[in-house]
């Protein structure tokens, strides 16, 4: 009888721990972004805010790449393309299922079919760039993505002299 109680206690503890871990990964650390500002980097210049509306965003302090945002850009895609730096190699990261406005697969498909990805801000945190994608119809999405220095820093290889010093 004691063995059955012990096994039940272990199974129950494992289920509670698994449920807690799932909750923390999917819901626990995320917060709504209350500052609806999207910035793009000018060609050869600094990042500056663009006009947007219908902003929804989430972020978490537990990881530098958990930022996701959805919005509508007020400038045309042609104007943005002429003014701001295009981001090569943009790969949207999957958002939690409950943040329904951000569909990484749909964004990736649109990037192949006419949407444009811009550099929002370089090294918003060490090794992490903010990427902003804008569709021809004005819908926009933003996320954080590891840049070359970030990929090296987080996989443990030496970052080299081309990367900025860590603060």
ChimeraX commands (.cxc) that place a marker at each C-alpha (Angstrom):
marker #1 position 0.00,0.00,0.00 radius 0.5
marker #1 position 2.84,2.39,0.82 radius 0.5
marker #1 position 4.37,1.78,-2.62 radius 0.5
marker #1 position 1.11,2.71,-4.39 radius 0.5
marker #1 position 0.86,5.95,-2.42 radius 0.5
marker #1 position 4.47,6.78,-3.22 radius 0.5
marker #1 position 3.94,6.11,-6.95 radius 0.5
marker #1 position 0.76,8.22,-6.97 radius 0.5
marker #1 position 2.58,11.06,-5.20 radius 0.5
marker #1 position 5.41,10.96,-7.76 radius 0.5
marker #1 position 2.99,10.86,-10.74 radius 0.5
marker #1 position 0.87,13.69,-9.29 radius 0.5
marker #1 position 4.01,15.79,-8.63 radius 0.5
marker #1 position 5.24,15.19,-12.18 radius 0.5
marker #1 position 1.87,16.22,-13.63 radius 0.5
marker #1 position 1.82,19.41,-11.54 radius 0.5
marker #1 position 5.39,20.26,-12.54 radius 0.5
marker #1 position 4.62,19.63,-16.23 radius 0.5
marker #1 position 1.49,21.77,-16.11 radius 0.5
marker #1 position 3.39,24.55,-14.36 radius 0.5
marker #1 position 6.22,24.43,-16.88 radius 0.5
marker #1 position 3.76,24.53,-19.79 radius 0.5
marker #1 position 1.94,27.51,-18.30 radius 0.5
marker #1 position 5.17,29.44,-17.72 radius 0.5
marker #1 position 6.43,28.81,-21.27 radius 0.5
marker #1 position 3.18,29.63,-23.06 radius 0.5
marker #1 position 1.54,32.27,-20.82 radius 0.5
marker #1 position 3.49,33.11,-17.69 radius 0.5
marker #1 position 6.18,35.57,-18.69 radius 0.5
marker #1 position 4.40,37.47,-21.46 radius 0.5
marker #1 position 3.07,40.99,-20.93 radius 0.5
marker #1 position 1.21,43.36,-23.21 radius 0.5
marker #1 position 3.39,46.03,-24.78 radius 0.5
marker #1 position 2.00,49.37,-23.68 radius 0.5
marker #1 position 4.27,51.63,-25.78 radius 0.5
marker #1 position 2.98,51.22,-29.34 radius 0.5
marker #1 position 6.01,52.59,-31.16 radius 0.5
marker #1 position 7.53,50.91,-34.20 radius 0.5
marker #1 position 10.85,52.26,-35.39 radius 0.5
marker #1 position 12.61,51.67,-38.71 radius 0.5
marker #1 position 16.24,52.41,-39.56 radius 0.5
marker #1 position 16.69,55.01,-42.30 radius 0.5
marker #1 position 18.99,54.19,-45.20 radius 0.5
marker #1 position 22.43,54.94,-43.79 radius 0.5
marker #1 position 20.97,56.51,-40.66 radius 0.5
marker #1 position 19.26,56.17,-37.33 radius 0.5
marker #1 position 16.05,54.43,-36.32 radius 0.5
marker #1 position 12.97,56.63,-36.21 radius 0.5
marker #1 position 9.31,55.97,-35.40 radius 0.5
marker #1 position 6.80,55.42,-38.20 radius 0.5
marker #1 position 3.10,56.19,-38.08 radius 0.5
marker #1 position 1.00,53.16,-37.18 radius 0.5
marker #1 position -2.43,52.25,-35.85 radius 0.5
marker #1 position -4.21,49.15,-34.49 radius 0.5
marker #1 position -1.13,48.08,-32.51 radius 0.5
marker #1 position -1.08,44.81,-30.54 radius 0.5
marker #1 position 2.14,43.62,-28.94 radius 0.5
marker #1 position 3.60,41.20,-26.41 radius 0.5
marker #1 position 7.03,40.86,-24.85 radius 0.5
marker #1 position 8.71,39.01,-22.01 radius 0.5
marker #1 position 11.75,39.76,-19.89 radius 0.5
marker #1 position 12.70,36.07,-19.81 radius 0.5
marker #1 position 14.16,36.14,-23.35 radius 0.5
marker #1 position 15.28,38.86,-25.77 radius 0.5
marker #1 position 13.49,37.18,-28.70 radius 0.5
marker #1 position 9.94,36.96,-27.31 radius 0.5
marker #1 position 8.78,40.32,-28.70 radius 0.5
marker #1 position 5.93,40.13,-31.25 radius 0.5
marker #1 position 3.73,42.92,-32.61 radius 0.5
marker #1 position 0.96,43.45,-35.15 radius 0.5
marker #1 position -0.08,46.85,-36.53 radius 0.5
marker #1 position -1.16,48.76,-39.59 radius 0.5
marker #1 position 1.41,51.06,-41.22 radius 0.5
marker #1 position 0.18,54.48,-42.32 radius 0.5
marker #1 position 2.85,54.89,-45.04 radius 0.5
marker #1 position 2.78,53.00,-48.32 radius 0.5
marker #1 position 5.15,50.11,-48.87 radius 0.5
marker #1 position 6.77,52.03,-51.75 radius 0.5
marker #1 position 7.55,55.00,-49.46 radius 0.5
marker #1 position 8.93,52.73,-46.75 radius 0.5
marker #1 position 11.11,50.84,-49.26 radius 0.5
marker #1 position 12.61,54.09,-50.57 radius 0.5
marker #1 position 13.30,55.44,-47.08 radius 0.5
marker #1 position 14.28,52.56,-44.80 radius 0.5
marker #1 position 16.84,49.76,-44.72 radius 0.5
marker #1 position 15.66,46.35,-45.96 radius 0.5
marker #1 position 16.47,43.37,-43.74 radius 0.5
marker #1 position 17.86,40.33,-45.52 radius 0.5
marker #1 position 17.21,36.89,-44.06 radius 0.5
marker #1 position 14.09,37.76,-42.07 radius 0.5
marker #1 position 12.56,34.67,-40.47 radius 0.5
marker #1 position 9.51,35.33,-38.29 radius 0.5
marker #1 position 9.50,33.36,-35.05 radius 0.5
marker #1 position 6.39,31.51,-33.89 radius 0.5
marker #1 position 4.24,33.37,-31.37 radius 0.5
marker #1 position 2.16,31.73,-28.65 radius 0.5
marker #1 position -1.11,30.35,-30.02 radius 0.5
marker #1 position -3.18,32.78,-27.97 radius 0.5
marker #1 position -1.55,35.79,-29.72 radius 0.5
marker #1 position -3.67,35.19,-32.79 radius 0.5
marker #1 position -2.77,38.25,-34.91 radius 0.5
marker #1 position 0.81,36.97,-35.44 radius 0.5
marker #1 position 1.04,33.97,-37.82 radius 0.5
marker #1 position 4.72,33.25,-38.47 radius 0.5
marker #1 position 4.05,30.83,-41.34 radius 0.5
marker #1 position 1.71,33.31,-43.04 radius 0.5
marker #1 position 4.22,36.14,-42.59 radius 0.5
marker #1 position 7.02,33.99,-44.06 radius 0.5
marker #1 position 4.83,33.17,-47.06 radius 0.5
marker #1 position 4.00,36.85,-47.58 radius 0.5
marker #1 position 7.72,37.74,-47.36 radius 0.5
marker #1 position 8.32,35.38,-50.28 radius 0.5
marker #1 position 5.34,36.83,-52.19 radius 0.5
marker #1 position 5.77,40.62,-51.98 radius 0.5
marker #1 position 5.95,41.78,-48.38 radius 0.5
marker #1 position 9.16,43.53,-47.36 radius 0.5
marker #1 position 11.17,43.12,-44.16 radius 0.5
marker #1 position 12.92,46.19,-42.74 radius 0.5
marker #1 position 15.52,46.65,-40.05 radius 0.5
marker #1 position 13.64,48.10,-37.13 radius 0.5
marker #1 position 16.59,48.54,-34.78 radius 0.5
marker #1 position 20.00,46.87,-34.86 radius 0.5
marker #1 position 21.17,45.30,-31.60 radius 0.5
marker #1 position 18.06,46.26,-29.65 radius 0.5
marker #1 position 19.70,43.90,-27.16 radius 0.5
marker #1 position 23.14,42.39,-27.72 radius 0.5
marker #1 position 22.99,40.19,-30.82 radius 0.5
marker #1 position 19.27,40.76,-31.38 radius 0.5
marker #1 position 17.69,42.89,-34.13 radius 0.5
marker #1 position 14.09,44.08,-34.30 radius 0.5
marker #1 position 12.69,43.09,-37.69 radius 0.5
marker #1 position 9.58,44.75,-39.12 radius 0.5
marker #1 position 7.65,43.27,-42.05 radius 0.5
marker #1 position 5.10,45.32,-43.97 radius 0.5
marker #1 position 2.63,43.81,-46.44 radius 0.5
marker #1 position 1.46,45.63,-49.59 radius 0.5
marker #1 position -1.95,46.20,-47.93 radius 0.5
marker #1 position -0.31,48.01,-44.97 radius 0.5
marker #1 position -0.50,45.24,-42.37 radius 0.5
marker #1 position 2.71,45.07,-40.40 radius 0.5
marker #1 position 4.41,42.69,-38.02 radius 0.5
marker #1 position 7.49,42.99,-35.83 radius 0.5
marker #1 position 9.64,40.48,-33.97 radius 0.5
marker #1 position 13.13,40.10,-32.55 radius 0.5
marker #1 position 15.63,37.93,-34.39 radius 0.5
marker #1 position 19.19,36.88,-33.60 radius 0.5
marker #1 position 21.73,38.54,-35.89 radius 0.5
marker #1 position 25.12,37.00,-36.79 radius 0.5
marker #1 position 26.76,38.17,-33.57 radius 0.5
marker #1 position 23.86,36.88,-31.48 radius 0.5
marker #1 position 23.95,33.47,-33.14 radius 0.5
marker #1 position 27.65,33.18,-32.38 radius 0.5
marker #1 position 27.31,34.48,-28.83 radius 0.5
marker #1 position 24.47,32.13,-27.94 radius 0.5
marker #1 position 25.94,28.99,-29.51 radius 0.5
marker #1 position 29.26,29.54,-27.74 radius 0.5
marker #1 position 31.57,30.24,-30.68 radius 0.5
marker #1 position 33.89,33.27,-30.49 radius 0.5
marker #1 position 32.11,36.37,-31.78 radius 0.5
marker #1 position 35.18,37.94,-33.36 radius 0.5
marker #1 position 36.17,41.55,-33.92 radius 0.5
marker #1 position 33.27,42.43,-36.24 radius 0.5
marker #1 position 30.77,42.22,-33.38 radius 0.5
marker #1 position 30.31,45.03,-30.85 radius 0.5
marker #1 position 31.60,44.57,-27.31 radius 0.5
marker #1 position 29.12,43.18,-24.81 radius 0.5
marker #1 position 28.10,45.65,-22.15 radius 0.5
marker link #1:1,2 radius 0.2
marker link #1:2,3 radius 0.2
marker link #1:3,4 radius 0.2
marker link #1:4,5 radius 0.2
marker link #1:5,6 radius 0.2
marker link #1:6,7 radius 0.2
marker link #1:7,8 radius 0.2
marker link #1:8,9 radius 0.2
marker link #1:9,10 radius 0.2
marker link #1:10,11 radius 0.2
marker link #1:11,12 radius 0.2
marker link #1:12,13 radius 0.2
marker link #1:13,14 radius 0.2
marker link #1:14,15 radius 0.2
marker link #1:15,16 radius 0.2
marker link #1:16,17 radius 0.2
marker link #1:17,18 radius 0.2
marker link #1:18,19 radius 0.2
marker link #1:19,20 radius 0.2
marker link #1:20,21 radius 0.2
marker link #1:21,22 radius 0.2
marker link #1:22,23 radius 0.2
marker link #1:23,24 radius 0.2
marker link #1:24,25 radius 0.2
marker link #1:25,26 radius 0.2
marker link #1:26,27 radius 0.2
marker link #1:27,28 radius 0.2
marker link #1:28,29 radius 0.2
marker link #1:29,30 radius 0.2
marker link #1:30,31 radius 0.2
marker link #1:31,32 radius 0.2
marker link #1:32,33 radius 0.2
marker link #1:33,34 radius 0.2
marker link #1:34,35 radius 0.2
marker link #1:35,36 radius 0.2
marker link #1:36,37 radius 0.2
marker link #1:37,38 radius 0.2
marker link #1:38,39 radius 0.2
marker link #1:39,40 radius 0.2
marker link #1:40,41 radius 0.2
marker link #1:41,42 radius 0.2
marker link #1:42,43 radius 0.2
marker link #1:43,44 radius 0.2
marker link #1:44,45 radius 0.2
marker link #1:45,46 radius 0.2
marker link #1:46,47 radius 0.2
marker link #1:47,48 radius 0.2
marker link #1:48,49 radius 0.2
marker link #1:49,50 radius 0.2
marker link #1:50,51 radius 0.2
marker link #1:51,52 radius 0.2
marker link #1:52,53 radius 0.2
marker link #1:53,54 radius 0.2
marker link #1:54,55 radius 0.2
marker link #1:55,56 radius 0.2
marker link #1:56,57 radius 0.2
marker link #1:57,58 radius 0.2
marker link #1:58,59 radius 0.2
marker link #1:59,60 radius 0.2
marker link #1:60,61 radius 0.2
marker link #1:61,62 radius 0.2
marker link #1:62,63 radius 0.2
marker link #1:63,64 radius 0.2
marker link #1:64,65 radius 0.2
marker link #1:65,66 radius 0.2
marker link #1:66,67 radius 0.2
marker link #1:67,68 radius 0.2
marker link #1:68,69 radius 0.2
marker link #1:69,70 radius 0.2
marker link #1:70,71 radius 0.2
marker link #1:71,72 radius 0.2
marker link #1:72,73 radius 0.2
marker link #1:73,74 radius 0.2
marker link #1:74,75 radius 0.2
marker link #1:75,76 radius 0.2
marker link #1:76,77 radius 0.2
marker link #1:77,78 radius 0.2
marker link #1:78,79 radius 0.2
marker link #1:79,80 radius 0.2
marker link #1:80,81 radius 0.2
marker link #1:81,82 radius 0.2
marker link #1:82,83 radius 0.2
marker link #1:83,84 radius 0.2
marker link #1:84,85 radius 0.2
marker link #1:85,86 radius 0.2
marker link #1:86,87 radius 0.2
marker link #1:87,88 radius 0.2
marker link #1:88,89 radius 0.2
marker link #1:89,90 radius 0.2
marker link #1:90,91 radius 0.2
marker link #1:91,92 radius 0.2
marker link #1:92,93 radius 0.2
marker link #1:93,94 radius 0.2
marker link #1:94,95 radius 0.2
marker link #1:95,96 radius 0.2
marker link #1:96,97 radius 0.2
marker link #1:97,98 radius 0.2
marker link #1:98,99 radius 0.2
marker link #1:99,100 radius 0.2
marker link #1:100,101 radius 0.2
marker link #1:101,102 radius 0.2
marker link #1:102,103 radius 0.2
marker link #1:103,104 radius 0.2
marker link #1:104,105 radius 0.2
marker link #1:105,106 radius 0.2
marker link #1:106,107 radius 0.2
marker link #1:107,108 radius 0.2
marker link #1:108,109 radius 0.2
marker link #1:109,110 radius 0.2
marker link #1:110,111 radius 0.2
marker link #1:111,112 radius 0.2
marker link #1:112,113 radius 0.2
marker link #1:113,114 radius 0.2
marker link #1:114,115 radius 0.2
marker link #1:115,116 radius 0.2
marker link #1:116,117 radius 0.2
marker link #1:117,118 radius 0.2
marker link #1:118,119 radius 0.2
marker link #1:119,120 radius 0.2
marker link #1:120,121 radius 0.2
marker link #1:121,122 radius 0.2
marker link #1:122,123 radius 0.2
marker link #1:123,124 radius 0.2
marker link #1:124,125 radius 0.2
marker link #1:125,126 radius 0.2
marker link #1:126,127 radius 0.2
marker link #1:127,128 radius 0.2
marker link #1:128,129 radius 0.2
marker link #1:129,130 radius 0.2
marker link #1:130,131 radius 0.2
marker link #1:131,132 radius 0.2
marker link #1:132,133 radius 0.2
marker link #1:133,134 radius 0.2
marker link #1:134,135 radius 0.2
marker link #1:135,136 radius 0.2
marker link #1:136,137 radius 0.2
marker link #1:137,138 radius 0.2
marker link #1:138,139 radius 0.2
marker link #1:139,140 radius 0.2
marker link #1:140,141 radius 0.2
marker link #1:141,142 radius 0.2
marker link #1:142,143 radius 0.2
marker link #1:143,144 radius 0.2
marker link #1:144,145 radius 0.2
marker link #1:145,146 radius 0.2
marker link #1:146,147 radius 0.2
marker link #1:147,148 radius 0.2
marker link #1:148,149 radius 0.2
marker link #1:149,150 radius 0.2
marker link #1:150,151 radius 0.2
marker link #1:151,152 radius 0.2
marker link #1:152,153 radius 0.2
marker link #1:153,154 radius 0.2
marker link #1:154,155 radius 0.2
marker link #1:155,156 radius 0.2
marker link #1:156,157 radius 0.2
marker link #1:157,158 radius 0.2
marker link #1:158,159 radius 0.2
marker link #1:159,160 radius 0.2
marker link #1:160,161 radius 0.2
marker link #1:161,162 radius 0.2
marker link #1:162,163 radius 0.2
marker link #1:163,164 radius 0.2
marker link #1:164,165 radius 0.2
marker link #1:165,166 radius 0.2
marker link #1:166,167 radius 0.2
view
